[in-house]
Amino acid sequence: MVRDFEQYSAWRQGVVTALKNYQAWVAGASLTDAATDQRVSRTLARLADDQLSVAFVAEFSRGKSELINAIFFAEYGQRILPSAAGRTTMCPTELLWNPTLAPSIRLLPIETRADNLSTSDYREQPAAWTVLPLNLDAGAEMHEAFKQVSKTRYVPVEEAKRYGLYDEDDPDMPATLDENGWVEISLWRHAIINFPHPLLKQGLVILDTPGLNAIGTEPELTLNLIPNAHAVLFILAADTGVTKSDIEVWRNHIGAGAGRLVVLNKIDSMWDELRSEDDINAEIARQQANVAHMLSLEPRQVFPVSAQKALVGKINHDVELQARSRLHALEGALFNELIPAKKDIVRKQLMEELQALSTAQMAMLQARSRGIVEQLHELRSLRGKNQNVISHMMRRIDVEKKEFDASLFKLQATRAVFTRLSTELYTCMGMDIVRDDIELVRQEMQRSRFFTGVREAVRGYFERTRANLDAAERKTLEISEMMGVMYRRFSTEHGLTLALPMPFSLDRYRDELASIEAIYYKTFGTATLLTTSRVTLMEKFFDTIASRVRGCFRSANNDAEAWLKVIMAPLEAQIRQHKDQLKHRLGSIQRIHDATDSLEQKIDAFERSQQELEAQKTRLNELANAIGIAINAEFVALDAAA
């Protein structure tokens, strides 16, 4: 696993190196503009932040934490995550590595559930978290610190209801109360463990989730963390089979699809010294087939394992026990699916960026080349000509320059319209309208404490949000069409080689909004209970919905702002280049007219410039090809290694 991740990281670093070489060369050759700078910078940032997330989902007592220990932490010679009978993970726990922070556990207090903020919002508020340092040289201390994720406390029912952790309409709830009538709740809402594990250093993020109750009450899991994981391992127990709550988790929160694996854990409960190995394997196969049938899967999609025996086998270097635990088959399936799926996504994005980059830079070189060809043609035509012909050519270039300057006035008028449309775009999708809309829904929720009224408020919110995105899309289309007209005009009137402005689409944000809405309706769409607890739960879901939509619109605003900055960049770059060429043409002929420069010397200089440009084209192609080779060649090596 470490080897595969290191190869993936090495491939990624190879692309970064090739991209930086390209960036440095085009800057040195004065072939860069705002659009190129932004495209390269964003691609490099995306590669630097590239992560692969794996979510482990199960009801309690399925051996989920033990499975994480067996797959990722066996080399430490002990359990890193607490694992014992009963519930050991009480809050969602992320394991990752951020080199800018010290090894630590960051814990978000459960009391934050009383506020209108999701856990994503709190990530931007460091002061809200309790931070415990990790002593990597003291295994016992570190293990004790990790026990925080299993800590609980008892609170009065009213307090639990305020956090959305007690449903008075659930007939099973009274049985959970202690002798004082208090409710046991998790001490923490979310935990982030910053740990320098080799795989985490390579960008792996592990999500350990509590059982169904936490999945149902912490919207961040349902709306964000689980759906966005690159791989989800759904863990069942061989000694319990598929329970009703297991099926609910699978159908409502996971479901079959790419990167979704089912693990049948605790097969060691079937090991029996009084039965033959063949009988035991047949029994495991029957349980495997039964699980597959219940979840509408093929038996090969269910992986029987013993996480506990695998961990013991790895720690004790017991190869036979490791083989009997069957963990290697699961590990192979996980990483053979996780890494190729992720790199295919990254590869596609990179190839699209490379195509756009090389096209833009080659267009600038072509424009320069065309300018030199025109000047050479003019200069060669002057051979043997008298001063009157040269004067006539000077006047013709001067007319060209005036016509071009007149076109620039039209461009200024277009800029004024562009500014107005840009302002109108932000009135449709700016963060102010997002904030006001969220506040409106919260006010409607306060006025209507009934479930149907609250649901109607959220439904209206989604409608308004979609309408805002649609209006913004119309504005971006209007801007694109206007700039397209301007690009075509300059291309036609002045012979500039201009590709149409790069398109802009809000489709990805519309899709993200649709996925959030789909999860919301899946959770609440068919419910009819008019209960206070359901209203409280929906309000908590809306907090996370609002956070997701805020993040969605923030990204859309950033993309729109970046697009508006660069949409004119190719046109402006070619305008500057064309103005310089006209100026140089006029100056060259003026000097020849005044006999201050030799005509032949000037022709020689332009011919040398033409040769340099051809060399630049060759070098540009070489650098672009180097990026393509870095993207593709290492993929072949990785696939062969897998």
Secondary structure, DSSP 8 states (H G I E B T S, - for coil): -HHHHHHHHHHHHHHHHHHHHHHHHHHHTT---HHHHHHHHHHHHHHHT--EEEEEE--TTS-HHHHHHHHHSGGGTS-SS---SS----S-EEEE--TTS-SEEEEEEGGGGGSS--HHHHTT-GGGSEEEE--TT-HHHHHHHHGGGG-EEEE-HHHHHHTT---TT-TTGGGG--TTS-EEEESEEEEEEE---HHHHTTEEEEE---HHHHHH-HHIIIIITTT-SEEEEEEETTTBS-HHHHHHIIIII-SSTTEEEEEE-GGGG--TTS-HHHHHHHHHHHHHHHHHHTT--GGGEEE--HHHHHHHHHTT-HHHHHHHTHHHHHHHHHHHHHHHHHHHHHHHHHHHHHHHHHHHHHHHHHHHHHHHHHHHHHHHTTT--HHHHHHHHHHHHHHHHHHHHHHHHHHHHHHHHHHHHHHHHHHH-HHHHHHHHHHHHHHHHH--SHHHHHHHHHHHHHHHHHHHHHHHHHHHHHHHHHHHHHHHHHHHH------------HHHHHHHHHHHHHHHHHHTT-----HHHHHHHHHHHHHHHHHHHHHHHHHHHHHHHHHHHTTHHHHHHHHHHHHHHHHHHHHHHHHHTTSS-HHHHHHHHHHHHHHHHHHHHHHHHHHHHHHHHHHHHHHHHHHH-
